[in-house]
Amino acid sequence: MKIFLLCFLLVVPCFVFGQTADRIERLLGQDKVSYRDAALLVLEASGRLESARQASADEAFSFAMGRGWLPPGAEANGDAMLNGFSLLVMQAFEIDGGYLYSFFKNPHYAYRAMVYRGIIQGRADPQMFVSGDLLLYTVNRVMNREQLIMNKGRRAFLTLLFTLFSFFFANQLFAVDVGLVLDQNAIVSGTDGDAGFGYNGIFIPRITGLIGDAGDFYISGGINYKSDPWSLVPELLRTDFSWCTGSMDFNVGRMAYDDPLGYVASGLFDGARFSQYTEIGTFSAGAWYTGLLYKERAKIEMTENEYTAYKAAIDWNDFSNTYYAPRRFLAAVDWEHKGLLEKAIVKLSLLGQFDIPDQSY
């Protein structure tokens, strides 16, 4: 998607918009943006930098730092983190963040307010780094939400760029990303006279995309291969649809789930999960089934007979009894809270596991 978007932007007449388009292109290629670059874009988009000349990134950083819109100790070339970026956005756009944010006005409550108001969506962490994609996407969401009017020439063009970005990256089904992962291992064991060689791995094609302003999908499959004896085993990996709107998140399909200790259930499961983001933490409820998974993907408690079947090789003449995981129905209610100045995460889970009798075990 990045390649398509950048190619589109490059056809804009460069004698008028070349410098801004180059900067947007550079941001889109960055996995981590600096506080100075984030400050420049946010302050321009919010109309805080109004002058006859274009301000520099260092001037934007100094402007924001001097007003307490960035975390204490933030460095101009330091990698911007999501909570610090949230404070900058909340202050620059004058977003109402509730009574806790109004009283403290720090990165912690700015991040929580952004999540609560649906500006930050999906699963995010306040300590994660801000990429160029996320920077542009978030500023675009804020501009749409606040319905800001930009009537200056340079700011009007930024609005056009953000609109194009939203149209192709967020509002269309054709905003897709295709990838391919190859994970392989080679093992040599034994002595020179009695050496053994083993080779195994998995080949994973995937496709992800955005649907509208709040939906996204993820489709992936895998082909497991190994030697001694040589075998190929196909499987459907993470394949789910997610819908985020406001302060809620709904997921359905084959998704990853782990209980807080990773002891009862861990891995991929088929089902649905609903999450609600609030100022006192994230509440989630979900239900899943294991019986359609490749047996190596569901990490669950097993009986002795189930474990023996788990270790057995795939028999294509007895596929249903040697390929699938033991049949379980799982249901969970979770609560997660990032406390102690976001240095510790508290997770509580009420998990139920129900066995479905299977005579083959």
Secondary structure in CASP SS format (residue, H / E / C, confidence):
PFRMAT SS
TARGET T0000
AUTHOR 0000-0000-0000
METHOD secondary structure of the structure
MODEL  1
M C 1.00
K H 1.00
I H 1.00
F H 1.00
L H 1.00
L H 1.00
C H 1.00
F H 1.00
L H 1.00
L H 1.00
V C 1.00
V C 1.00
P C 1.00
C H 1.00
F H 1.00
V H 1.00
F H 1.00
G H 1.00
Q H 1.00
T H 1.00
A H 1.00
D H 1.00
R H 1.00
I H 1.00
E H 1.00
R H 1.00
L H 1.00
L H 1.00
G C 1.00
Q C 1.00
D C 1.00
K C 1.00
V C 1.00
S E 1.00
Y H 1.00
R H 1.00
D H 1.00
A H 1.00
A H 1.00
L H 1.00
L H 1.00
V H 1.00
L H 1.00
E H 1.00
A H 1.00
S C 1.00
G C 1.00
R C 1.00
L C 1.00
E C 1.00
S C 1.00
A C 1.00
R C 1.00
Q C 1.00
A C 1.00
S C 1.00
A H 1.00
D H 1.00
E H 1.00
A H 1.00
F H 1.00
S H 1.00
F H 1.00
A H 1.00
M H 1.00
G H 1.00
R C 1.00
G C 1.00
W C 1.00
L C 1.00
P C 1.00
P C 1.00
G C 1.00
A C 1.00
E C 1.00
A C 1.00
N C 1.00
G C 1.00
D E 1.00
A C 1.00
M E 1.00
L H 1.00
N H 1.00
G H 1.00
F H 1.00
S H 1.00
L H 1.00
L H 1.00
V H 1.00
M H 1.00
Q H 1.00
A H 1.00
F C 1.00
E C 1.00
I C 1.00
D C 1.00
G C 1.00
G H 1.00
Y H 1.00
L H 1.00
Y H 1.00
S H 1.00
F H 1.00
F H 1.00
K C 1.00
N C 1.00
P H 1.00
H H 1.00
Y H 1.00
A H 1.00
Y H 1.00
R H 1.00
A H 1.00
M H 1.00
V H 1.00
Y H 1.00
R C 1.00
G C 1.00
I C 1.00
I C 1.00
Q C 1.00
G C 1.00
R C 1.00
A C 1.00
D C 1.00
P C 1.00
Q C 1.00
M C 1.00
F E 1.00
V C 1.00
S C 1.00
G H 1.00
D H 1.00
L H 1.00
L H 1.00
L H 1.00
Y H 1.00
T H 1.00
V H 1.00
N H 1.00
R H 1.00
V H 1.00
M H 1.00
N H 1.00
R H 1.00
E H 1.00
Q C 1.00
L C 1.00
I C 1.00
M C 1.00
N C 1.00
K C 1.00
G H 1.00
R H 1.00
R H 1.00
A H 1.00
F H 1.00
L H 1.00
T H 1.00
L H 1.00
L H 1.00
F H 1.00
T H 1.00
L H 1.00
F H 1.00
S H 1.00
F H 1.00
F H 1.00
F H 1.00
A C 1.00
N C 1.00
Q C 1.00
L C 1.00
F C 1.00
A E 1.00
V E 1.00
D E 1.00
V E 1.00
G E 1.00
L E 1.00
V E 1.00
L E 1.00
D E 1.00
Q E 1.00
N E 1.00
A E 1.00
I E 1.00
V E 1.00
S E 1.00
G C 1.00
T C 1.00
D H 1.00
G H 1.00
D H 1.00
A C 1.00
G E 1.00
F E 1.00
G E 1.00
Y E 1.00
N E 1.00
G E 1.00
I E 1.00
F E 1.00
I E 1.00
P E 1.00
R E 1.00
I E 1.00
T E 1.00
G E 1.00
L E 1.00
I E 1.00
G C 1.00
D C 1.00
A C 1.00
G E 1.00
D E 1.00
F E 1.00
Y E 1.00
I E 1.00
S E 1.00
G E 1.00
G E 1.00
I E 1.00
N E 1.00
Y E 1.00
K E 1.00
S C 1.00
D C 1.00
P C 1.00
W C 1.00
S E 1.00
L E 1.00
V E 1.00
P E 1.00
E E 1.00
L E 1.00
L E 1.00
R E 1.00
T E 1.00
D E 1.00
F E 1.00
S E 1.00
W E 1.00
C E 1.00
T E 1.00
G C 1.00
S C 1.00
M E 1.00
D E 1.00
F E 1.00
N E 1.00
V E 1.00
G E 1.00
R E 1.00
M E 1.00
A E 1.00
Y E 1.00
D E 1.00
D C 1.00
P C 1.00
L C 1.00
G C 1.00
Y C 1.00
V C 1.00
A E 1.00
S E 1.00
G E 1.00
L E 1.00
F E 1.00
D E 1.00
G E 1.00
A E 1.00
R E 1.00
F E 1.00
S E 1.00
Q E 1.00
Y E 1.00
T E 1.00
E C 1.00
I C 1.00
G E 1.00
T E 1.00
F E 1.00
S E 1.00
A E 1.00
G E 1.00
A E 1.00
W E 1.00
Y E 1.00
T C 1.00
G C 1.00
L C 1.00
L C 1.00
Y E 1.00
K C 1.00
E C 1.00
R C 1.00
A E 1.00
K E 1.00
I E 1.00
E C 1.00
M C 1.00
T C 1.00
E H 1.00
N H 1.00
E H 1.00
Y H 1.00
T H 1.00
A H 1.00
Y H 1.00
K H 1.00
A C 1.00
A C 1.00
I C 1.00
D C 1.00
W H 1.00
N H 1.00
D H 1.00
F H 1.00
S H 1.00
N H 1.00
T H 1.00
Y C 1.00
Y E 1.00
A C 1.00
P C 1.00
R C 1.00
R E 1.00
F E 1.00
L E 1.00
A E 1.00
A E 1.00
V E 1.00
D E 1.00
W E 1.00
E E 1.00
H E 1.00
K E 1.00
G E 1.00
L C 1.00
L C 1.00
E C 1.00
K C 1.00
A E 1.00
I E 1.00
V E 1.00
K E 1.00
L E 1.00
S E 1.00
L E 1.00
L E 1.00
G E 1.00
Q E 1.00
F E 1.00
D E 1.00
I C 1.00
P C 1.00
D C 1.00
Q C 1.00
S C 1.00
Y C 1.00
END
